[in-house]
Amino acid sequence: MRIGFGELLSIGSAAAWAAGVIMYRRLGETLPPLTLNFLKNVLVMALLLPIIAWLYAAHPPAMGAAQIALAMFSGLLGLALADTLYFAALNAVGAGRMGVMGNFYSPFVLTLSFAFLGERLNGMQGLGFALVSAGVLVVARPQNGWRGADSAAQRRGALLGVASIALMAIGIVMVKPILERQPLLWVTGLRMLGGLGGMLAIAALRGQLSQLLPGRRRTHWPTLVAAAIVGQGLAMVLWLGGYKYTKASVAAVLNESASVFILLFAAWWLREPLTRRGAIGVTLTLSGVVCMLTQGN
């Protein structure tokens, strides 16, 4: 496979996202998932708005109402719903397991790209899907099986994690055709508006508007700002850039390198044990990634 600009952006996004996940794991010890998700998106939006205004205020890109609505709905799915579920799962199962479970992402994108974008799947990708799924199940399964109170919480966390990955995949495949025709930062801004609007709506429906702000909760603001800039802002721009400049199926597979970064960072930074089962899970999922990379371009 030729490594071009889009492929490099996808790999860079994986590294930035992995660093962010480790910081989010620490922040999740004191901040609820919805609060953490809202704050990091507000911080990134505050950074992006002046840049977007400087670039496009005089001559905004020509977009129809349907395209704008679709971009914003993509943000609602991928930022408001998916990221909130991801943080809930991260608190439940830990950074290492979530890193490997994230490998469900490329099979979801590959399937959706085949169904809606006309990108071809082949037999090796089917094998890759099976290997990735096996790796995720190996890592996600609790040590003592799926029974018992603690295992029930682990199972719930695993289901939340898979749901979040599926919503991320739906959100990005939905906006892929728009990304190919419109400026990257403009679409990024629209997605973030949709995401923030979605979070406000979710909080309002649940009667939790007051919980979007940390209040008296202990918040490590330097870590939150760093996580927002690296794990959200930089990672998202690189992520969307990868989808803009290469095929969705290729970008999705290259994003899977985040699992290795997350597992290693979790062992080094969070002192989460790097178990033999974790190593087996990574080996299986990366083998699946290699199979998926055999696709024709």
CORDAMO-V928991 format. One line per field, one symbol per residue. phi: phi as a letter, one per 20 degrees, with the letter a starting at -180 (. if undefined). psi: psi as a letter, one per 30 degrees, with the letter a starting at -180 (. if undefined). burial: b if it has 16 or more other ideal C-beta (glycine too) atoms within 10 Angstrom, else e. A space follows every 10 residues. Layout:
# CORDAMO-V928991
phi=???
psi=???
burial=???
This chain:
# CORDAMO-V928991
phi=.fedffffff ffffffffff gffffffffc dfgfffffff ffffffffgf fffffcffcf gfcfffffff fffgfffedf effffffffg fednffffgf ffffffffff fffffddmef dcffffffgf ffffffffff ffgdnednff ffffffffff fffffffgff ffffegffgf ddfgfffgff ffffffffff fffffemcgf efdfmeffce fgfffffffe fdffffffff ffffdbfgff gffffffgff gffffffeee mffeefffff ffffffffff ffffffd
psi=kkjaeeeeee eeeeeeeeee eeeeeeefff kleeeeeeee eeeeeeeeee eeeeegeeik kjkleeeeee eeeeeeefee eeeeeeeeee eefleeeeee ffffeeeeee eeeeeffgkk kleeeeeeee eeeeeeeeef klegagllee eeeeeeeeee eeeeeeeeee eeeefeeeef flkeeeeeee eeeeeeeeee eeeeeghgef ffkfbgkjkj eeeeeeeeee fddeeeeeee eefeglkeee eeeffffeee eeeeeeeeef gkkileeeee eeeeeeeeee effflk.
burial=eeeeebbbbb bbbbbbbbbb bbbbbbbbee bbbbbbbbbb bbbbbeebee ebeeeeeeee eebeeebbeb bbbbbbbbbb bbbbbbbbbb bbbbbbbbbb bbbbbbbbbb bbbbeeeebe beeebebbbe bbbbbbebbb bbeeeeeeee eeebbebbeb bbbbbbbbbb bbbbbbebbe ebbbbbbbbb bbbbbbbbbe ebbeeeeeee bbebeeeebe eeebbebbbb bbbbbbbbbb bbbbbbbbbb bbbbbbbbbb bbbbbbbeee ebeeeeebee bbebbbbbbe bbbebee
